[in-house]
Amino acid sequence: MDRVVLEPAWRGAGLGPVLAGTAIRRLSQDCVAVACEPGSADGRELTDAQHREVATKLGRVWERIGFDSFQCGVHILDRHLQRTQDLLAERREEFNAQCRAWQAQHRP
């Protein structure tokens, strides 16, 4: 997987970590670890300060599915830890709860 980009309207609801985490689990079945470098992938021109801010914010998102900050902006996910599976399950449940709440508010 080269990058994960959500349309702006879908950002901030917890969908990104769920989709990325699920894809990573499926694509890395035989891997020991997965590395990522959080940063803007949607083609926007950013200043250095904006790039650092985006990388920091996205790093926190990736940490929510088990990535740990390593060095030089790279994050590592240990595929053999139960913690990574538990964190992804938590993110899925959070997103499902948001979906249920939205449905309850928008039912006629």
Salt bridges, closest charged atoms under 4 A:
ASP2 OD2 - ARG3 NH2 2.85
ASP42 OD2 - ARG11 NH2 3.24
ASP42 OD1 - ARG44 NE 2.92
GLU63 OE2 - HIS75 NE2 3.71
ASP68 OD1 - ARG83 NH2 3.53
GLU90 OE1 - ARG91 NH2 3.36
GLU93 OE2 - ARG100 NH2 2.64
GLU94 OE1 - ARG64 NH2 2.69
GLU94 OE2 - ARG91 NH2 2.75
